[in-house]
């Protein structure tokens, strides 16, 4: 997912997407343990998506805090 696509989502959708990506990582680890890995890059992509989502959530939190302090 691109950052622009993530920025278009609202807060609830971002939290849901974050949970889904975390579940993807857990499922990947289970597949890795059983030896049935479908896509080796899936975990890497999920980790990067999680980082993008957290960054955008933090940016929104900071912008709200700056708006309240002024």
N, C-alpha and C positions, 0 to 999 in steps of 0.2 A: 504494500500500500504506500502511496505517496503522501507526503506531508500535507499537500493541498487537499487531498481527499479526506484526510483525518481532520483538518481544520474546519471542514464544512459540516462535521457532525456536532451534535449538541453534547452536553456533559453526560447525560444518561447513556447515550449511545457509545460514548468513549469508554465509560466504565464497563459496559457490557462487552465491548470489543477487547478491552484489556483482559477481562476474565477469559474470553474465548482464546486469546493468544496464549495465556498461561496454561489453559487446558491443552492446547496444541503441543506445548513443550512437554507436558506430562505424558501425553499419548506417544510422542516421539520417543521419549525415554523408555517407555514400556515396550515399544516396538523394537528399539535398539537392544533391549535386554533379551527379547525373545528371538531376535535375529530376523525380523520381518520388516525391515525398513523400506518404505516406499520411496521416499524422497530425502536424500541426505541433507539438502539445503533447507529443509523446512524449519528446523530448529533455529538455524541462523537467521532466517527471515523473520521468524516469530520474535526472536530476541530484539532484533532491530526495530520491528513494529512496536514492541512494548516500550522501547526507549523513545520512539517518536511520540507515542501516546502520552507517556509520562511528561515529556518535555512540553507538549502542548497544554496539558492540564496545569503544569506549573506556571507557564506563561499566562494562562487565564487567571490563575490564583493571584499572581503578582499584579496583573492589571486591575483586578478588583480591589486589591489592597491599596494600590496607588490612587485609585479613584475615590476610596473612602477617606484617605488621609488628607486629601486636599480640600 
